[in-house]
Amino acid sequence: MKPFAYARPGSVAEAVRDVTAEPNAVFLAGGTNLVDHLKLGVARPELVVDVRTLTSREVSDLPDGGIRVGASVTNSELAADRRVRERYPVLAQALLSGATGQLRNVATTGGNPLQRTRCVYFQDVTTACNKREPGSGCSAVGGYTRYHAVLGVPAALPDATAPETCTATHPSDMAVALAALDAQVQVLGPAGARTVPFVDLHRLPGDDPSRDTVLEHGELITAIDLPPLPAGVRSAYRKVRDRASYAFALVSVAAVVAVEDGQVADVRIALGGVAHKPWRATRAEQALSGRPATVDSYRAAVAAELAGAQPQPGIDGGNGFKIPLLTRALVATLRDLTPEA
Amino acid sequence: MTDLLEPRAIGRDLVRRDGVAKVRGTATYAYETPVDRPAYAFPVQATVARGRVTAMDTTAAEALDGVLVVLTPFTAERLASTEDREYAVLQSDEVAFRGQLVGVVVAETSELARQAADSVVVTYDERPHDTELSVDRDDLYRPDALGDGAESDTSEGDVAAAMAAAEVTLEHTYSTAMYHNNPLEPHATTALWDGGQLVLWDSTQGVHPDRAAVCEVFGLAEDQVRVVCPYVGGGFGAKGEPHANVMLATMAARAVPGRPVKLALTRQQMFTLAGYRTPTIQQVQLAADHRGRLQAIAIDVVEQTSRVKEFAEQTGVPTRMMYASPNRRTTHRLAALDVPVNSWMRAPGECPGMFGPEVALDELAETLGIDPIQLRIRNEPEVDPETGKPWSSRHLVECLREGAQRFGWADRPPPRHRDGDWLVGTGVASSVYPTQRMAQSTAIVRYEDGRYVAEIGAADLGTGTWTTLPQIAADALGVPVEDVEVRIGDTRYPIASVAGGSSGMNTWGSAVVEAARTFREKFGRDPADGDEAENSVDQAAQDEDHAPYAFGAQFAEVRVHADTGELRVPRLLGVFAAGRIINPRTARSQFVGGMTMGLSMALHENSVWDDRIGQVANHDLAEYHITVNADVGDVQAHWLDEHDPYVNAMGTKGIGEIGIVGTAAAVVNAVHRATGVRVRHLPVTLDKLLADLP
């Protein structure tokens, strides 16, 4: 823990300016993750800029039939919004499967996707972690990998000492639903406003595991837009975890699907708990598109998606179980969404 | 035999006397003690698992405005006794486990203390560490005695010969994980050293044992030290003996005389400094005839201890007395490792030790095609197999039968029964816990302002002592409970034993009864204001001719999701025969709490040991899962109206621990019934079931 300055500017523009001016500044929204990191020494900012009362706390209708969610809308409020419950059940379900009632009451729409991995080594400053301390190595290789990635990781066992190694997963449930819904992220930064497709917001570790997203320093999420879904689309979120509540996903599935004449007409799938980012399952989507809506098709689609999956060995047997688990969870989710299949 | 107190207040469903204060937040816990100008301490912990501290640079810490003192192994006072190496804080440059205390900062605010502690630079001469428990180690050793003082190994008859000759045999290895007690209230102390007097407001399961340890370590006389602890936010054994944090808080306070110093461990620190339950590896052998009568039972236990201080969990002990068998063996072997100090956790010995054997019995029942309840009944011993003494009372069979009836055991679904998306199974296991009374406790009874006051340095861990001890005192004095006030949790009151081994009520209650009787003998029924009498547990009158135990039966219904292997427990039901129940309300809470902790052990709790760095990887409550409400549906605890004239004047057997014993086995047995998968290594997580799901 180290002292930091705290600012509560009068506008979003001022907040962006304040953070941009201080290289070691961070935005504070609900604080459910950042405050822990301040205590643990994982985050050591010079300046904390509070935006909780600056960004919008409204859910509004968009002209195209979609909705815009202000960045300060809490997870509880969003899950309770009638439009979300009726049109985007996958999102309502994902929100309600996350954390606890108390946490959802303060966690925000802008903050939730920017929460950081719960990798136990990332959260422990006495261990090596490329994400927390670039170049220090990765303690998760051969360690406690139960909550770690199987997708978007190298085909061979990663090198614990290499600076690019990171097998962490993104922990958010909401983000998995947003990835499946083709949400758009409204961002304000020092260079002005821009829109980032939600599926492009998070990144794979690449050569810099310390960066979770494509946002530049000083860029702030102001809202998240949900496009309208075609008629006849059904959606659901299935989270599988070790404990019935208040636990991160071992694997999770967000599925949005429409069936016409027994064929898969529209399908969007995102997976959680399996990669450094909410994992849009494009291979599975391609394999399903136009195919008969049957369990056999679903199995084949999952197999296509997981062909490149790489289990991480580790304590208590590693995380190889995620591959059969994900297969079962995804097939069951699609099956339950398409009872006519 | 004892004449039991006639129960008038005893047995009443009285609400907690301290409940209102707790709900309103006015009950002060150790860290919250209001004191003038408190200072705050924060520990510095070793980041290597073995080695030597070669240097500590405290310059940056000491330069911070508001830092009062920084203590290191090179600057700390020398303690009067370093015999107990867990307590010998900052006495040596040796690092014996990762997380060991190597320094402490005292500062004007808690934030500053933490910042300063972070800025202390420690240089180590790191050496290879050895922290991996395994049955294959060549340095396993037999401890001189187990944690409860019992002998390490026992042998009766010839197990090997019985195994060779028996109609049916079974031999499997079972294991329980490493568990951390994790009371909600962290280990916390407010310490004040002033004018040669020390006051500790400490979260402890026993103010007198706490004081004795501190006096020994610091070379203080008992009249120099006062320990105060009216309320404890859970202990589960982790506050039974003081841990190093108490010595560190005391040392910090002595470094800033006149300033009260507050020290509370963080949740992460509790994973290295506050004790834990060793992982256990249990090799179990059973031999039986075709009717299920045991011909041999054996348990060979391998577990760990820290090199700093030996603690040998008495895991094999329940196998010595639970069932009848002509041949029997129990052994314990320890690996001494570079790990934190393990210690008491709710039902040390019985809790892990009733896992392997109770699952093995279920496996034997399946092999023989005998109902698992019937199998246990067929092996009911007439006398205690360990001592040959008659039981003070043993109603295991009645618990099993009563539980079976309440649970609907006879209508249990067939193996691998499917209900929609869920596979459903039920399981049963036995519970046991020895009835113990400590040798030393004293109470004073006084007539004061028209009421009776009983004083004893007893503890209330949230268990109900503030409420239940008055019930005992009232019946011992023959007055309404409303006319009795009890004062506990302070060394200013007469000496009391630790709240451990489910012995609290048995011991303190006995002292209160003796004091009440003495009071009545001296002052009759019409005392004058200020009349008082003191008396102690009458150890000489303790029955030695019977084997005193509480027994129970645990039933579980488990549902396993056919797609994902997710586990839910819609029903948990326990029936206990644990002597007389003082207060049904607080007792139910104890039983249900124990069963919940047992369920947690079955499904979730697991301190994941990372041997590469020598620490628990998942060292916080986000990652170390404890069962939540959503995991379980209906949890019921029932008890038999058991009358035991041999245990003590109240007829109590102690109920703090038995609830956790056997639960995990019942759950594992239910999982097997539901899925066909026998999980012998806890916890039962979905990945262990996936391969065998439909």
Interface residues (C-beta under 8 A of the other chain):
Chain A: M1 K2 P3 K39 G41 R118 V120 Y121 Q123 D124 T126 T127 S139 G142 G143 Y144 R146 V240 R241 D242 R243 A244 S245 Y246 A247 F248 L250 I315 D316 G317 F321 P324 L325 R328 A329 V331 A332
Chain B: T47 E111 R114 Q115 D118 Q268 D563 T564 G565 E566 R568 L603 H604 N606 V608 W609 D610 R612 I613 A617 N618 H619 D620 A622 E623 H625 T627 V628 N629 A630 D631 T685 L686 D687 L690 A691 L693
